[in-house]
């Protein structure tokens, strides 16, 4: 028994950790010349989840270990970024931080006092918030230089993406139309419809002499869109009454039809613009496709860049 106790005492003397050291100060990871303590990890867990480490672990231990690992990886990434920012001299200046804070206040219509109170409600001091802003700005500076600055999206890439996803850019035919509605006071009255058709012919004659369709719609139409010069907006060709559609197909953009007997009304149609079914031209999609490619590429390159930074770093987890 004495021999066992001797070896226990001897091993304790050789230990590099104090026997009764504060567990929260225990190092859980080394990253380059920096360390991450258990206290730092647990604090971030609470900050990001809104629950303490003990609460999370009690709720579901397996989920807790996954969350803890993810947050540790996040802290490691932040420290790697901070180290690279320092190396490349990309630190955010006080002026940049102040400018961004002013932008936040302006966008959210907040005074300085309201911002401080809002942060206090969230459990954060203004000083801590400034530190967060500084980190975000520096992270952005690094991405701008190391990732975005080396990206080029070419016209060939846009064209290739368009061809590959052409099915997504199919569009049904549509027609932008305006109408003058001449509706009888007595529904189904043949005599009134005949009179309205004559009135319609008079309207067409006035248009042919230079009067504007829109003005005459406001004067005579007693149907939808009268106050807007008869403008009814855009309709998919598949939603348009077959009789009107047949008429539209015979018109060119800007043409006005003869009066049409629709059974319960007389209608004059102006075709403002017709778009046949097909695909949206790539020229109209340049910006949209560029943004899609840019977002996808930057996410991919960011992951690759961060992976390379971490790979180049000395890192050891001892959870």
FIRO-447245 format. One record per residue (C-alpha): residue number from 1; x, y, z. Coordinates in pm, 1 decimal, padded with zeros to 6 digits, always signed. Example, Ala and Ser with C-alpha at 12.3 -4.5 7.8 and 13.67 -1.06 7.14 Angstrom:
2
[1; [+01230.0; -00450.0; +00780.0]],
[2; [+01367.0; -00106.0; +00714.0]],
This chain:
319
[1; [+00000.0; +00000.0; +00000.0]],
[2; [+00284.0; +00241.9; +00083.5]],
[3; [+00443.0; +00175.4; -00257.8]],
[4; [+00114.2; +00256.7; -00433.8]],
[5; [+00069.0; +00576.9; -00235.5]],
[6; [+00430.5; +00675.6; -00310.6]],
[7; [+00379.7; +00639.9; -00685.5]],
[8; [+00049.8; +00832.8; -00667.1]],
[9; [+00219.1; +01117.0; -00483.9]],
[10; [+00516.2; +01112.3; -00722.7]],
[11; [+00289.7; +01127.4; -01029.5]],
[12; [+00098.3; +01420.8; -00881.1]],
[13; [+00422.1; +01607.6; -00824.7]],
[14; [+00512.7; +01559.6; -01190.3]],
[15; [+00170.6; +01672.4; -01314.6]],
[16; [+00168.4; +02000.5; -01508.1]],
[17; [-00192.6; +02075.8; -01401.0]],
[18; [-00265.3; +02199.4; -01047.7]],
[19; [-00460.6; +01936.0; -00859.9]],
[20; [-00744.1; +02170.0; -00775.1]],
[21; [-00728.6; +02394.2; -01084.9]],
[22; [-01046.0; +02568.2; -01194.8]],
[23; [-01204.1; +02333.0; -01450.6]],
[24; [-01332.2; +02630.6; -01652.8]],
[25; [-00972.0; +02732.6; -01728.5]],
[26; [-00893.3; +02395.0; -01880.1]],
[27; [-00761.5; +02421.8; -02236.2]],
[28; [-00985.2; +02240.1; -02486.7]],
[29; [-00797.5; +02329.9; -02804.5]],
[30; [-00468.6; +02472.0; -02926.6]],
[31; [-00467.7; +02678.4; -03244.9]],
[32; [-00131.8; +02816.5; -03360.7]],
[33; [-00004.7; +03025.0; -03068.3]],
[34; [-00350.4; +03063.5; -02914.2]],
[35; [-00567.3; +02846.0; -02691.5]],
[36; [-00938.6; +02794.7; -02634.6]],
[37; [-01049.5; +02736.5; -02276.9]],
[38; [-01351.7; +02545.6; -02155.5]],
[39; [-01486.4; +02871.9; -02015.0]],
[40; [-01464.6; +03037.5; -02357.5]],
[41; [-01634.7; +02738.9; -02519.9]],
[42; [-01916.5; +02722.4; -02264.7]],
[43; [-01971.2; +03098.6; -02289.4]],
[44; [-02010.6; +03075.8; -02667.2]],
[45; [-02246.0; +02780.8; -02632.4]],
[46; [-02470.9; +02990.0; -02408.9]],
[47; [-02437.6; +03296.7; -02632.1]],
[48; [-02530.6; +03109.5; -02950.4]],
[49; [-02797.9; +02874.0; -02814.9]],
[50; [-02947.5; +03083.9; -02535.4]],
[51; [-02904.8; +02788.0; -02298.4]],
[52; [-02628.4; +02689.6; -02060.9]],
[53; [-02403.0; +02393.2; -02124.9]],
[54; [-02567.6; +02203.6; -01836.6]],
[55; [-02919.9; +02269.9; -01968.9]],
[56; [-02829.4; +02147.5; -02316.5]],
[57; [-02653.6; +01839.4; -02187.3]],
[58; [-02945.3; +01750.8; -01959.8]],
[59; [-03194.1; +01788.5; -02246.5]],
[60; [-03009.6; +01563.1; -02492.7]],
[61; [-02650.4; +01460.4; -02433.2]],
[62; [-02589.0; +01337.3; -02787.9]],
[63; [-02716.1; +01662.6; -02941.0]],
[64; [-02513.1; +01859.5; -02688.2]],
[65; [-02186.2; +01692.7; -02793.4]],
[66; [-02264.0; +01772.0; -03159.8]],
[67; [-02344.6; +02137.2; -03079.9]],
[68; [-02032.3; +02167.4; -02864.2]],
[69; [-01812.8; +02027.9; -03143.0]],
[70; [-01968.1; +02264.1; -03401.2]],
[71; [-01919.4; +02568.6; -03179.4]],
[72; [-01561.1; +02469.1; -03101.6]],
[73; [-01496.9; +02448.8; -03477.5]],
[74; [-01651.7; +02794.7; -03513.8]],
[75; [-01420.7; +02941.7; -03248.7]],
[76; [-01121.1; +02776.2; -03415.5]],
[77; [-01221.7; +02928.0; -03749.0]],
[78; [-01258.7; +03271.7; -03589.2]],
[79; [-00912.6; +03250.9; -03435.2]],
[80; [-00759.6; +03137.6; -03764.6]],
[81; [-00927.2; +03430.6; -03940.5]],
[82; [-00808.4; +03672.3; -03672.4]],
[83; [-00453.3; +03547.1; -03711.9]],
[84; [-00465.7; +03586.4; -04091.1]],
[85; [-00618.7; +03933.5; -04062.5]],
[86; [-00331.7; +04038.4; -03838.0]],
[87; [-00075.3; +03884.7; -04073.9]],
[88; [-00219.3; +04070.8; -04375.9]],
[89; [-00273.0; +04392.7; -04176.2]],
[90; [-00646.1; +04400.9; -04247.7]],
[91; [-00759.7; +04517.9; -03903.9]],
[92; [-01067.3; +04739.9; -03900.0]],
[93; [-01001.6; +05096.6; -03788.6]],
[94; [-01195.9; +05286.5; -03523.8]],
[95; [-01334.2; +05507.8; -03799.5]],
[96; [-01463.5; +05205.0; -03994.0]],
[97; [-01631.7; +05068.5; -03682.4]],
[98; [-01790.2; +05407.3; -03606.1]],
[99; [-01912.8; +05439.4; -03965.1]],
[100; [-02072.3; +05096.1; -03955.9]],
[101; [-02241.8; +05167.7; -03623.2]],
[102; [-02384.9; +05488.3; -03768.9]],
[103; [-02512.1; +05285.5; -04066.0]],
[104; [-02683.0; +05039.4; -03829.8]],
[105; [-02850.6; +05323.0; -03639.1]],
[106; [-02963.6; +05492.9; -03958.8]],
[107; [-03101.6; +05172.1; -04113.2]],
[108; [-03293.7; +05086.2; -03796.3]],
[109; [-03385.9; +05446.1; -03711.5]],
[110; [-03219.2; +05424.1; -03370.3]],
[111; [-03058.0; +05687.6; -03152.0]],
[112; [-02735.9; +05606.0; -02965.2]],
[113; [-02934.3; +05563.9; -02643.2]],
[114; [-03187.4; +05332.4; -02811.3]],
[115; [-02907.7; +05118.4; -02953.7]],
[116; [-02746.4; +05086.3; -02610.8]],
[117; [-03080.9; +04988.4; -02454.9]],
[118; [-03148.7; +04736.3; -02730.6]],
[119; [-02808.5; +04576.6; -02679.6]],
[120; [-02861.9; +04572.8; -02303.8]],
[121; [-03190.4; +04390.0; -02357.4]],
[122; [-02995.8; +04132.3; -02560.9]],
[123; [-02742.7; +04098.0; -02280.4]],
[124; [-02460.2; +04274.6; -02463.1]],
[125; [-02267.6; +04590.7; -02385.4]],
[126; [-02185.0; +04850.3; -02649.4]],
[127; [-01815.9; +04770.3; -02605.6]],
[128; [-01879.9; +04400.5; -02673.5]],
[129; [-02091.9; +04490.5; -02976.0]],
[130; [-01811.2; +04706.6; -03113.3]],
[131; [-01578.9; +04406.8; -03080.8]],
[132; [-01827.3; +04196.0; -03279.3]],
[133; [-01852.4; +04463.7; -03547.7]],
[134; [-01472.0; +04483.4; -03563.4]],
[135; [-01447.7; +04106.3; -03613.6]],
[136; [-01716.9; +04111.2; -03883.1]],
[137; [-01550.4; +04395.7; -04071.6]],
[138; [-01212.2; +04224.2; -04057.0]],
[139; [-01364.9; +03897.1; -04174.6]],
[140; [-01519.6; +04086.3; -04466.3]],
[141; [-01186.0; +04253.2; -04544.7]],
[142; [-01019.5; +03912.7; -04558.4]],
[143; [-01287.6; +03762.7; -04784.3]],
[144; [-01276.8; +04068.4; -05012.0]],
[145; [-00901.7; +04031.8; -05057.6]],
[146; [-00848.2; +03656.2; -05055.1]],
[147; [-01172.5; +03525.2; -05208.2]],
[148; [-01382.2; +03788.6; -05386.0]],
[149; [-01081.9; +03970.3; -05529.0]],
[150; [-00977.1; +03657.8; -05717.4]],
[151; [-01318.1; +03571.3; -05861.6]],
[152; [-01425.5; +03624.7; -06221.8]],
[153; [-01761.9; +03517.7; -06365.9]],
[154; [-01737.1; +03509.6; -06746.2]],
[155; [-01999.3; +03545.6; -07015.1]],
[156; [-01924.7; +03186.7; -07116.5]],
[157; [-02012.9; +03066.1; -06766.5]],
[158; [-02340.7; +03259.1; -06776.4]],
[159; [-02429.5; +03115.7; -07119.1]],
[160; [-02343.1; +02761.5; -07007.1]],
[161; [-02554.9; +02795.7; -06692.6]],
[162; [-02845.6; +02928.9; -06898.3]],
[163; [-02834.3; +02632.6; -07138.1]],
[164; [-02804.1; +02385.0; -06853.1]],
[165; [-03102.6; +02533.7; -06668.3]],
[166; [-03304.2; +02650.4; -06968.4]],
[167; [-03610.8; +02459.0; -06854.0]],
[168; [-03626.3; +02688.0; -06550.3]],
[169; [-03660.2; +02989.3; -06777.9]],
[170; [-03961.6; +02873.8; -06976.8]],
[171; [-04232.6; +03135.8; -06982.6]],
[172; [-04592.9; +03106.1; -07095.1]],
[173; [-04715.1; +03347.6; -07356.8]],
[174; [-04879.2; +03659.5; -07218.5]],
[175; [-05062.0; +03965.2; -07341.4]],
[176; [-05083.8; +04312.3; -07194.6]],
[177; [-05422.7; +04443.1; -07300.0]],
[178; [-05656.6; +04735.9; -07253.6]],
[179; [-06030.8; +04729.9; -07319.0]],
[180; [-06331.8; +04951.3; -07362.4]],
[181; [-06641.7; +04777.4; -07226.5]],
[182; [-06982.7; +04883.7; -07352.1]],
[183; [-07240.2; +04711.5; -07132.0]],
[184; [-07619.9; +04734.2; -07189.8]],
[185; [-07841.2; +04865.7; -06910.3]],
[186; [-08072.4; +04571.3; -06966.1]],
[187; [-07883.9; +04240.4; -06967.3]],
[188; [-07951.3; +04038.3; -07282.2]],
[189; [-08119.0; +04325.8; -07469.7]],
[190; [-08047.3; +04268.9; -07839.9]],
[191; [-08151.2; +04621.5; -07934.5]],
[192; [-07917.8; +04778.3; -07677.9]],
[193; [-07630.0; +04558.1; -07793.3]],
[194; [-07691.2; +04668.9; -08151.6]],
[195; [-07680.2; +05033.9; -08041.4]],
[196; [-07365.3; +04972.2; -07842.4]],
[197; [-07199.7; +04813.1; -08143.5]],
[198; [-07273.0; +05129.8; -08342.1]],
[199; [-07125.5; +05333.0; -08057.3]],
[200; [-06821.7; +05107.0; -08073.2]],
[201; [-06781.1; +05177.8; -08444.6]],
[202; [-06795.5; +05550.0; -08367.7]],
[203; [-06523.8; +05507.5; -08105.2]],
[204; [-06304.0; +05320.8; -08355.7]],
[205; [-06354.2; +05599.7; -08608.1]],
[206; [-06247.9; +05859.9; -08352.2]],
[207; [-05936.2; +05655.8; -08272.7]],
[208; [-05853.8; +05637.4; -08643.5]],
[209; [-05872.3; +06017.2; -08653.8]],
[210; [-05609.8; +06049.3; -08381.4]],
[211; [-05796.2; +06042.7; -08051.5]],
[212; [-05631.9; +05836.2; -07779.8]],
[213; [-05772.6; +05497.9; -07684.0]],
[214; [-05703.4; +05578.9; -07317.8]],
[215; [-05909.7; +05900.4; -07328.0]],
[216; [-06203.7; +05728.4; -07496.2]],
[217; [-06188.2; +05441.8; -07246.7]],
[218; [-06221.4; +05692.8; -06965.3]],
[219; [-06515.6; +05855.9; -07144.1]],
[220; [-06714.2; +05551.0; -07260.5]],
[221; [-06605.7; +05231.8; -07084.1]],
[222; [-06821.6; +05106.2; -06800.4]],
[223; [-06608.0; +04807.4; -06714.9]],
[224; [-06278.9; +04725.7; -06538.3]],
[225; [-05982.2; +04958.4; -06587.6]],
[226; [-06186.6; +05253.2; -06717.4]],
[227; [-06012.1; +05495.3; -06481.2]],
[228; [-05674.3; +05363.1; -06598.4]],
[229; [-05738.4; +05424.4; -06966.0]],
[230; [-05884.1; +05075.5; -07002.8]],
[231; [-05557.1; +04907.4; -06896.3]],
[232; [-05628.0; +04556.2; -06766.3]],
[233; [-05266.7; +04447.2; -06717.9]],
[234; [-05090.6; +04127.8; -06824.6]],
[235; [-05263.8; +03793.4; -06869.8]],
[236; [-05122.5; +03450.4; -06953.4]],
[237; [-05250.5; +03356.1; -07298.5]],
[238; [-05395.1; +03039.1; -07146.1]],
[239; [-05622.4; +03249.4; -06919.6]],
[240; [-05769.9; +03468.0; -07193.7]],
[241; [-06118.6; +03405.5; -07336.0]],
[242; [-06074.9; +03203.6; -07660.1]],
[243; [-06270.1; +03463.0; -07858.8]],
[244; [-06048.3; +03746.8; -07732.6]],
[245; [-05736.2; +03531.7; -07778.7]],
[246; [-05822.3; +03467.3; -08143.6]],
[247; [-05856.2; +03840.8; -08189.5]],
[248; [-05527.7; +03914.5; -08008.6]],
[249; [-05344.7; +03668.4; -08232.4]],
[250; [-05452.9; +03875.8; -08533.0]],
[251; [-05324.7; +04203.9; -08386.2]],
[252; [-04980.7; +04359.2; -08364.1]],
[253; [-04855.7; +04547.8; -08058.8]],
[254; [-05039.9; +04880.3; -08041.7]],
[255; [-05331.0; +04769.5; -08265.7]],
[256; [-05694.6; +04825.0; -08168.1]],
[257; [-05963.5; +04571.9; -08260.5]],
[258; [-06305.6; +04627.2; -08410.8]],
[259; [-06596.3; +04611.6; -08164.9]],
[260; [-06663.6; +04249.8; -08062.4]],
[261; [-07002.8; +04115.2; -07959.3]],
[262; [-06930.3; +03912.1; -07646.3]],
[263; [-07298.2; +03822.8; -07590.6]],
[264; [-07347.0; +04030.9; -07277.7]],
[265; [-07138.4; +04328.4; -07384.5]],
[266; [-06952.2; +04491.3; -07669.4]],
[267; [-06576.4; +04505.9; -07620.4]],
[268; [-06295.8; +04688.3; -07796.2]],
[269; [-05947.7; +04551.0; -07730.7]],
[270; [-05611.4; +04721.1; -07758.3]],
[271; [-05306.2; +04494.3; -07764.5]],
[272; [-05034.3; +04680.5; -07576.3]],
[273; [-04774.5; +04402.1; -07589.4]],
[274; [-04780.8; +04031.5; -07662.0]],
[275; [-04510.3; +03786.5; -07559.3]],
[276; [-04521.5; +03445.6; -07721.9]],
[277; [-04453.4; +03131.2; -07521.1]],
[278; [-04086.9; +03034.8; -07511.5]],
[279; [-03782.8; +03103.0; -07295.1]],
[280; [-03678.0; +03426.4; -07130.4]],
[281; [-03378.1; +03546.1; -07336.2]],
[282; [-03041.5; +03507.5; -07166.1]],
[283; [-02982.4; +03882.5; -07213.5]],
[284; [-03268.2; +03952.8; -06970.6]],
[285; [-03122.8; +03710.5; -06716.4]],
[286; [-02758.8; +03825.2; -06711.6]],
[287; [-02772.2; +03986.0; -06365.9]],
[288; [-02980.3; +03707.8; -06210.6]],
[289; [-02754.4; +03429.0; -06339.2]],
[290; [-02441.9; +03627.6; -06249.1]],
[291; [-02561.6; +03659.6; -05889.0]],
[292; [-02647.4; +03288.3; -05873.3]],
[293; [-02305.8; +03186.7; -06005.1]],
[294; [-02130.1; +03443.1; -05787.0]],
[295; [-02303.2; +03325.5; -05467.7]],
[296; [-02235.7; +02959.0; -05544.3]],
[297; [-01873.1; +03021.4; -05637.5]],
[298; [-01798.3; +03244.5; -05341.1]],
[299; [-01943.7; +02989.0; -05100.3]],
[300; [-01734.3; +02714.3; -05259.3]],
[301; [-01416.4; +02922.9; -05262.8]],
[302; [-01473.5; +03040.6; -04906.7]],
[303; [-01500.5; +02680.6; -04785.6]],
[304; [-01183.9; +02590.4; -04976.6]],
[305; [-00999.1; +02896.0; -04845.2]],
[306; [-01097.5; +02834.5; -04483.5]],
[307; [-01008.5; +02467.9; -04522.3]],
[308; [-00662.8; +02560.7; -04646.5]],
[309; [-00611.1; +02813.7; -04363.9]],
[310; [-00702.1; +02558.0; -04100.0]],
[311; [-00491.1; +02291.6; -04269.9]],
[312; [-00191.3; +02525.8; -04262.4]],
[313; [-00246.9; +02598.5; -03892.8]],
[314; [-00135.4; +02398.3; -03593.2]],
[315; [-00452.8; +02272.7; -03430.7]],
[316; [-00521.4; +02020.7; -03158.4]],
[317; [-00848.5; +01951.1; -02975.7]],
[318; [-00838.2; +01800.3; -02628.1]],
[319; [-01203.8; +01794.1; -02529.6]],
